[in-house]
Amino acid sequence: MKNLFKSAKLIFWFAAMLFLVTSVVYASGGGEGGHEGSKWVDFFWKTLDFVVLVGFLYWLLAAKIKEFFVGRRQSIKDSLEKSSEQKAEAERKFREYSEKIDKASAEIDGIFEMIKAQGVAEKQKIIEDAEKIAQKMKEDAQMRTEQELKKASDQLRTEAVLLSVQMAEEILKKNITAQDHEIMVREYIDKVVNKN
């Protein structure tokens, strides 16, 4: 802004010097040659108009231009500072979120490992339970088999005894006569009487 202000002053002094030089040239002409003198007068008035215009514009706009550039400079400075702060904040948030993501990833890995371990433990428990159930079923089947064998064996014995009795009865009926029967009855009675 100072440079603009200095430039405006320089232009003002240049215009003033031009005005003075023009005045000196006009004055040294001594007013001779009328036509050429009127050119210098026109030039003088144009130069004066220009200097006045530049001076007026300087007086009118210098403060505004200075204010604009000072404000613009401050705005740019504030914007840069704000951008720097926003960048630092963004970097901080990036680090924070990055840490959170890393932490979440670690937790997910931990949960995955825990689920995997629980799955292995559950699998082992299911296998053990299945083995116990299979062993119990085997024992139950063996016990039932033994019971069925015992029942069948008892039934066979009973049938064998009945068949033996029937066969013995038939054999006795065929081979024992009435006389043999009487001898057996007597012998039995004698045994009973002797014992008592």
The 8 nearest C-alpha neighbors of each residue, nearest first, counted from 0:
[[1, 3, 2, 65, 68, 4, 69, 64],
 [0, 2, 4, 3, 5, 65, 6, 69],
 [3, 1, 5, 0, 4, 6, 7, 8],
 [4, 2, 6, 0, 5, 1, 7, 65],
 [3, 5, 1, 7, 2, 6, 0, 8],
 [6, 4, 2, 8, 3, 7, 9, 1],
 [7, 5, 9, 3, 8, 4, 2, 10],
 [6, 8, 10, 4, 9, 5, 3, 11],
 [9, 7, 11, 5, 6, 10, 12, 4],
 [8, 10, 6, 12, 11, 7, 13, 5],
 [11, 9, 13, 7, 8, 12, 14, 6],
 [10, 12, 8, 14, 9, 13, 7, 15],
 [13, 11, 15, 9, 14, 10, 16, 8],
 [12, 14, 10, 16, 15, 11, 9, 17],
 [13, 15, 17, 11, 12, 16, 50, 10],
 [16, 14, 12, 18, 17, 13, 19, 11],
 [17, 15, 19, 13, 18, 14, 20, 12],
 [18, 16, 14, 20, 15, 19, 21, 13],
 [17, 19, 15, 21, 16, 20, 22, 14],
 [18, 20, 22, 16, 21, 17, 23, 15],
 [21, 19, 23, 17, 22, 18, 16, 24],
 [22, 20, 24, 18, 19, 23, 25, 17],
 [21, 23, 19, 25, 20, 24, 26, 18],
 [22, 24, 20, 26, 21, 25, 27, 19],
 [25, 23, 21, 27, 26, 22, 20, 28],
 [26, 24, 22, 28, 23, 27, 21, 39],
 [25, 27, 23, 28, 24, 29, 22, 30],
 [28, 26, 24, 29, 25, 23, 30, 22],
 [29, 27, 25, 26, 30, 24, 31, 36],
 [30, 28, 27, 31, 26, 25, 36, 32],
 [29, 31, 28, 36, 33, 32, 26, 25],
 [32, 30, 29, 33, 28, 36, 35, 34],
 [31, 33, 34, 35, 36, 30, 28, 37],
 [34, 32, 36, 35, 31, 37, 30, 38],
 [33, 35, 37, 36, 32, 38, 31, 39],
 [34, 36, 38, 37, 33, 32, 39, 31],
 [37, 35, 33, 39, 38, 34, 30, 40],
 [36, 38, 40, 39, 34, 35, 41, 33],
 [39, 37, 41, 35, 36, 40, 42, 34],
 [38, 40, 42, 36, 37, 41, 43, 25],
 [39, 41, 37, 43, 42, 38, 44, 36],
 [42, 40, 38, 44, 43, 39, 45, 37],
 [41, 43, 39, 45, 40, 44, 46, 38],
 [42, 44, 40, 46, 41, 45, 39, 47],
 [45, 43, 47, 41, 46, 42, 48, 40],
 [46, 44, 48, 42, 47, 43, 49, 41],
 [45, 47, 49, 43, 44, 48, 42, 50],
 [46, 48, 44, 50, 49, 45, 43, 51],
 [49, 47, 45, 51, 46, 50, 44, 52],
 [48, 50, 46, 52, 47, 51, 45, 53],
 [51, 49, 47, 53, 52, 48, 14, 54],
 [52, 50, 54, 48, 49, 53, 55, 47],
 [51, 53, 49, 55, 50, 54, 48, 56],
 [54, 52, 50, 56, 51, 55, 57, 49],
 [53, 55, 57, 51, 52, 56, 50, 58],
 [56, 54, 58, 52, 57, 53, 51, 59],
 [57, 55, 59, 53, 58, 54, 60, 52],
 [56, 58, 54, 61, 55, 60, 59, 53],
 [57, 59, 55, 56, 61, 60, 54, 62],
 [60, 58, 56, 57, 55, 61, 62, 63],
 [59, 61, 63, 57, 62, 56, 64, 58],
 [60, 62, 57, 64, 63, 58, 65, 59],
 [63, 61, 65, 64, 60, 66, 59, 58],
 [64, 62, 66, 60, 65, 61, 67, 59],
 [65, 63, 67, 61, 66, 62, 60, 68],
 [64, 66, 62, 68, 63, 67, 0, 61],
 [65, 67, 63, 69, 64, 68, 70, 62],
 [68, 66, 64, 70, 65, 69, 71, 63],
 [67, 69, 71, 65, 70, 66, 72, 0],
 [70, 68, 72, 66, 71, 67, 65, 73],
 [71, 69, 73, 67, 68, 72, 66, 74],
 [70, 72, 68, 74, 73, 69, 67, 75],
 [71, 73, 69, 75, 74, 70, 68, 76],
 [74, 72, 76, 70, 71, 75, 77, 69],
 [73, 75, 71, 77, 72, 76, 78, 70],
 [76, 74, 78, 72, 73, 77, 79, 71],
 [75, 77, 73, 79, 78, 74, 72, 80],
 [78, 76, 80, 74, 79, 75, 81, 73],
 [77, 79, 75, 81, 76, 80, 74, 82],
 [80, 78, 82, 76, 81, 77, 83, 75],
 [81, 79, 83, 77, 82, 78, 84, 76],
 [80, 82, 84, 78, 83, 79, 77, 85],
 [83, 81, 85, 79, 80, 84, 78, 86],
 [82, 84, 80, 86, 81, 85, 79, 87],
 [85, 83, 81, 87, 86, 82, 88, 80],
 [86, 84, 88, 82, 87, 83, 89, 81],
 [85, 87, 89, 83, 84, 88, 82, 90],
 [86, 88, 84, 90, 85, 89, 91, 83],
 [89, 87, 85, 91, 86, 90, 84, 92],
 [90, 88, 86, 92, 91, 87, 85, 93],
 [89, 91, 93, 87, 88, 92, 86, 94],
 [92, 90, 88, 94, 93, 89, 95, 87],
 [93, 91, 95, 89, 94, 90, 96, 88],
 [92, 94, 90, 96, 91, 95, 97, 89],
 [93, 95, 97, 91, 92, 96, 98, 90],
 [96, 94, 92, 98, 97, 93, 91, 99],
 [97, 95, 99, 93, 98, 94, 92, 100],
 [96, 98, 94, 100, 95, 99, 93, 101],
 [97, 99, 101, 95, 96, 100, 102, 94],
 [100, 98, 96, 102, 97, 101, 103, 95],
 [99, 101, 103, 97, 102, 98, 104, 96],
 [102, 100, 98, 104, 99, 103, 97, 105],
 [101, 103, 99, 105, 100, 104, 98, 106],
 [104, 102, 106, 100, 105, 101, 99, 107],
 [105, 103, 107, 101, 106, 102, 100, 108],
 [104, 106, 108, 102, 103, 107, 109, 101],
 [107, 105, 109, 103, 108, 104, 110, 102],
 [108, 106, 110, 104, 109, 105, 111, 103],
 [107, 109, 111, 105, 106, 110, 104, 112],
 [110, 108, 106, 112, 107, 111, 113, 105],
 [109, 111, 113, 107, 112, 108, 114, 106],
 [112, 110, 108, 114, 109, 113, 107, 115],
 [111, 113, 115, 109, 110, 114, 116, 108],
 [112, 114, 110, 116, 115, 111, 117, 109],
 [115, 113, 117, 111, 116, 112, 118, 110],
 [114, 116, 112, 118, 113, 117, 111, 119],
 [117, 115, 113, 119, 118, 114, 112, 120],
 [118, 116, 120, 114, 119, 115, 121, 113],
 [117, 119, 115, 121, 116, 120, 114, 122],
 [118, 120, 122, 116, 117, 121, 123, 115],
 [121, 119, 117, 123, 122, 118, 116, 124],
 [120, 122, 124, 118, 123, 119, 117, 125],
 [123, 121, 119, 125, 120, 124, 118, 126],
 [122, 124, 120, 126, 121, 125, 119, 127],
 [123, 125, 121, 127, 126, 122, 128, 120],
 [126, 124, 128, 122, 123, 127, 129, 121],
 [125, 127, 129, 123, 124, 128, 130, 122],
 [128, 126, 130, 124, 129, 125, 123, 131],
 [129, 127, 125, 131, 130, 126, 124, 132],
 [128, 130, 126, 132, 127, 131, 133, 125],
 [129, 131, 133, 127, 128, 132, 134, 126],
 [132, 130, 134, 128, 133, 129, 135, 127],
 [131, 133, 129, 135, 134, 130, 136, 128],
 [132, 134, 130, 136, 131, 135, 129, 137],
 [135, 133, 137, 131, 136, 132, 130, 138],
 [136, 134, 138, 132, 137, 133, 139, 131],
 [137, 135, 139, 133, 134, 138, 140, 132],
 [136, 138, 134, 140, 135, 139, 141, 133],
 [137, 139, 141, 135, 140, 136, 142, 134],
 [140, 138, 136, 142, 141, 137, 135, 143],
 [139, 141, 137, 143, 138, 142, 136, 144],
 [140, 142, 144, 138, 139, 143, 137, 145],
 [141, 143, 139, 145, 144, 140, 138, 146],
 [144, 142, 146, 140, 145, 141, 147, 139],
 [143, 145, 141, 147, 142, 146, 140, 148],
 [144, 146, 148, 142, 143, 147, 149, 141],
 [147, 145, 143, 149, 148, 144, 150, 142],
 [146, 148, 150, 144, 149, 145, 151, 143],
 [147, 149, 145, 151, 146, 150, 152, 144],
 [150, 148, 152, 146, 151, 147, 153, 145],
 [151, 149, 147, 153, 152, 148, 146, 154],
 [150, 152, 154, 148, 149, 153, 147, 155],
 [151, 153, 149, 155, 154, 150, 148, 156],
 [154, 152, 156, 150, 155, 151, 149, 157],
 [153, 155, 151, 157, 152, 156, 150, 158],
 [154, 156, 152, 158, 153, 157, 159, 151],
 [157, 155, 159, 153, 158, 154, 160, 152],
 [158, 156, 154, 160, 159, 155, 153, 161],
 [157, 159, 155, 161, 156, 160, 162, 154],
 [160, 158, 156, 162, 157, 161, 155, 163],
 [159, 161, 163, 157, 162, 158, 156, 164],
 [162, 160, 158, 164, 163, 159, 165, 157],
 [161, 163, 159, 165, 160, 164, 166, 158],
 [164, 162, 160, 166, 161, 165, 167, 159],
 [163, 165, 167, 161, 162, 166, 168, 160],
 [166, 164, 168, 162, 163, 167, 161, 169],
 [165, 167, 163, 169, 168, 164, 162, 170],
 [168, 166, 170, 164, 169, 165, 163, 171],
 [169, 167, 165, 171, 166, 170, 164, 172],
 [168, 170, 172, 166, 171, 167, 165, 173],
 [169, 171, 167, 173, 172, 168, 174, 166],
 [172, 170, 168, 174, 175, 169, 173, 167],
 [171, 173, 169, 170, 174, 175, 168, 176],
 [172, 174, 170, 171, 175, 169, 176, 168],
 [173, 175, 171, 172, 170, 176, 169, 179],
 [176, 174, 171, 179, 172, 173, 180, 177],
 [175, 177, 179, 178, 180, 174, 172, 173],
 [178, 176, 180, 179, 181, 175, 182, 172],
 [177, 179, 181, 180, 176, 182, 175, 183],
 [180, 178, 182, 176, 181, 177, 175, 183],
 [179, 181, 177, 183, 178, 182, 176, 184],
 [180, 182, 184, 178, 183, 179, 185, 177],
 [183, 181, 179, 185, 180, 184, 186, 178],
 [182, 184, 186, 180, 185, 181, 187, 179],
 [185, 183, 187, 181, 186, 182, 188, 180],
 [186, 184, 188, 182, 187, 183, 189, 181],
 [185, 187, 189, 183, 188, 184, 182, 190],
 [188, 186, 184, 190, 185, 189, 183, 191],
 [187, 189, 185, 191, 190, 186, 192, 184],
 [188, 190, 186, 192, 187, 191, 193, 185],
 [189, 191, 187, 193, 188, 192, 194, 186],
 [190, 192, 188, 194, 189, 193, 187, 195],
 [191, 193, 189, 195, 190, 194, 188, 187],
 [194, 192, 190, 195, 191, 189, 188, 187],
 [193, 195, 191, 192, 190, 189, 188, 187],
 [194, 192, 193, 191, 190, 189, 188, 187]]
